[in-house]
């Protein structure tokens, strides 16, 4: 169980105060935050209440925040420094929710898109008439700017992945299975105090399937092997990809690899504060298109990192927003020749004080 110190409690209160300010400026009276990344961001830990009602309730009218949780989560709640109310099994959480929201008139209530419909119905049964508002964008607006502690957590996750891939690459030999490599990566990341999440070990034709995970398939001489790993440190994600060739690389592989590397490097070179994210995507895409493989680059150039492995900002053609201070994101162009092989290189970048910082500096590509 995490014990929060006074500095951490102050950081959490500051985040909640910032969110209350956004609520006020958008005319939102009450917000319901349920289990997940936004809850973790504002509360400081995950709390999964399963079928029981549990939420952070933020009241902009009174500028208060209250946790309403099952009694079995009281031990966690008391560590957060946030006011809380707990109820026991057999008690109706609706009665306690009425106590939290009081007698105020709430005209606009904010929900996340993932809020369980049952929670929404509970509010409807207490407050007959209100407009429901999506607060996902407001919470993304806060979370997109990472502070130094958040960036350090991401960097620690990246370091653990680097260690695992650096250690494992010499074991990429004919006869070893994808699942054996994946299991070893998981162990190596744990040795570094991080937690492995998604591990993709894609060999031979599987390397041309971007979201292939791993199987019992044995690696063969002449296989391309794409290793894509995400891991967390203090709940914050790092996400790296490297591509290898088992044996002597073919000319076709070398050509594709160098094109992807050029797209990767030029996209990173284009990164700066306030550039449109779509422009970074265009930089990488132009390299691959001009090289004759534009139809084989079938995904966006990158995505944000934080408490989720995919969050804002998105480095894509459709994301017409500027890159802001504190953003952490991936650059990961790829080319996929279905039935043959694929190549992807992924790095993690942070923007801090108008400078870009490449977080994976220990792992060659």
QUIQUI-V530980 format. One record per run of one state. SS is the DSSP state (H for helix, E for strand, - for the rest). FROM is the first residue (numbers start at 1). LEN is the number of residues. If there is no record, write none. Layout:
ss & from & len
SS & FROM & LEN
SS & FROM & LEN
This chain:
ss & from & len
- & 1 & 5
H & 6 & 20
- & 26 & 4
E & 30 & 4
- & 34 & 3
H & 37 & 7
- & 44 & 11
E & 55 & 5
- & 60 & 4
E & 64 & 7
H & 71 & 7
- & 78 & 5
E & 83 & 5
- & 88 & 5
H & 93 & 9
- & 102 & 6
E & 108 & 4
- & 112 & 5
H & 117 & 10
- & 127 & 4
E & 131 & 4
- & 135 & 1
H & 136 & 8
- & 144 & 4
H & 148 & 24
- & 172 & 5
E & 177 & 1
H & 178 & 14
- & 192 & 3
E & 195 & 9
H & 204 & 5
- & 209 & 9
E & 218 & 1
- & 219 & 5
E & 224 & 10
- & 234 & 2
E & 236 & 10
- & 246 & 5
H & 251 & 20
- & 271 & 5
E & 276 & 1
H & 277 & 14
- & 291 & 3
H & 294 & 3
- & 297 & 5
E & 302 & 3
- & 305 & 6
E & 311 & 5
- & 316 & 6
E & 322 & 1
- & 323 & 5
E & 328 & 4
- & 332 & 2
E & 334 & 4
- & 338 & 3
E & 341 & 4
- & 345 & 1
E & 346 & 7
- & 353 & 2
E & 355 & 4
- & 359 & 7
